[in-house]
Amino acid sequence: MPTTTYAHFRDVPDSAWRWPSFSPAEIACRGTGAIKINTEAMDMLQTLRNRLGKPLIVRSAYRSPAHNRAVGGAPRSKHMLGTAFDIAMSNHDPATFAKAARDVGFLGFGTYPRSGFMHIDLGPARTWGEPFPARPTSFVAEVPPAREVLADSRTLKGGGAAGVATIGAAGVEVAQDVLNETQSAILPLVPFLDTLRWVFIAVALIGIAVAIHARIDDWKRGQR
């Protein structure tokens, strides 16, 4: 298996890196910055990334012998050969991930559900660790959320309240004008109508505010 070692990942020339979904910094030793590139392992990792169609979050790849000892790695860990990767399961279904990894040729599997990652390497074939708990549902494709039912739309409700209140305020103003021209016996009602008109105006302003807030919130949630 062709392997190339660099004292630091910054020393890797662009011409020597052919795995577009990853960077040398992701594969390098977390303790020293050194990197050992095993082309077969990297080709397999890129193939796995392409098959799954979503990012692989690399928690650990190459480890220098000193760093491997510091983190309590196995004395003959495949990480020191650049042929092992610890991948976070935060954005993958573990069962789907493991099947895809086996399909592309990975042979060694270690599962760490408490730490949230899976170890994969080029072999020999073996497995260890606790199984990941079954998830109630697998990850679903990202699709735009369904639009609100028109009758339940907060924007519509806010706009409707504003419209009703505006009409009410106008109606009160008309009634006030009519009453101003009527007999003096009902003139004491006029001040109350003026107050009622301002109540309707306040309701209209609240309705407009609700409609604006709903539109902004819908836009933020992609429901516009």
BELJO-V743853 format. One record per backbone hydrogen bond with DSSP energy under -1.0 kcal/mol. CO is the residue of the C=O (numbers start at 1). NH is the residue of the N-H. If there is no record, write none. Layout:
co=CO nh=NH
co=CO nh=NH
//
This chain:
co=2 nh=39
co=4 nh=37
co=6 nh=35
co=8 nh=11
co=9 nh=12
co=13 nh=16
co=14 nh=17
co=19 nh=22
co=23 nh=27
co=24 nh=28
co=27 nh=62
co=29 nh=33
co=33 nh=9
co=34 nh=29
co=35 nh=6
co=37 nh=4
co=38 nh=42
co=39 nh=43
co=40 nh=44
co=41 nh=45
co=42 nh=46
co=43 nh=47
co=44 nh=48
co=45 nh=49
co=46 nh=50
co=47 nh=51
co=48 nh=52
co=49 nh=53
co=57 nh=88
co=60 nh=86
co=64 nh=68
co=65 nh=69
co=66 nh=70
co=67 nh=71
co=68 nh=73
co=69 nh=72
co=74 nh=77
co=77 nh=80
co=78 nh=81
co=78 nh=83
co=79 nh=63
co=79 nh=82
co=83 nh=122
co=85 nh=120
co=86 nh=59
co=86 nh=60
co=87 nh=118
co=89 nh=92
co=93 nh=97
co=94 nh=98
co=95 nh=99
co=96 nh=100
co=97 nh=101
co=98 nh=102
co=99 nh=103
co=100 nh=104
co=101 nh=106
co=107 nh=126
co=108 nh=121
co=109 nh=128
co=110 nh=119
co=112 nh=116
co=112 nh=117
co=116 nh=89
co=117 nh=112
co=118 nh=87
co=119 nh=110
co=120 nh=85
co=121 nh=107
co=121 nh=108
co=126 nh=109
co=128 nh=111
co=149 nh=152
co=150 nh=153
co=153 nh=157
co=154 nh=158
co=155 nh=159
co=156 nh=160
co=157 nh=161
co=158 nh=162
co=159 nh=163
co=160 nh=164
co=161 nh=165
co=162 nh=166
co=163 nh=167
co=164 nh=168
co=165 nh=169
co=166 nh=170
co=167 nh=171
co=168 nh=172
co=169 nh=173
co=170 nh=174
co=171 nh=175
co=172 nh=176
co=173 nh=177
co=174 nh=178
co=175 nh=179
co=176 nh=180
co=178 nh=181
co=179 nh=182
co=183 nh=186
co=184 nh=187
co=186 nh=189
co=187 nh=190
co=189 nh=193
co=190 nh=194
co=191 nh=195
co=192 nh=196
co=193 nh=197
co=194 nh=198
co=195 nh=199
co=196 nh=200
co=197 nh=201
co=198 nh=202
co=199 nh=203
co=200 nh=204
co=201 nh=205
co=202 nh=206
co=203 nh=207
co=204 nh=208
co=205 nh=209
co=206 nh=210
co=207 nh=211
co=208 nh=212
co=209 nh=213
co=210 nh=214
co=211 nh=215
co=212 nh=216
co=213 nh=217
co=214 nh=218
co=215 nh=219
co=216 nh=220
co=217 nh=221
co=218 nh=223
co=219 nh=222
//
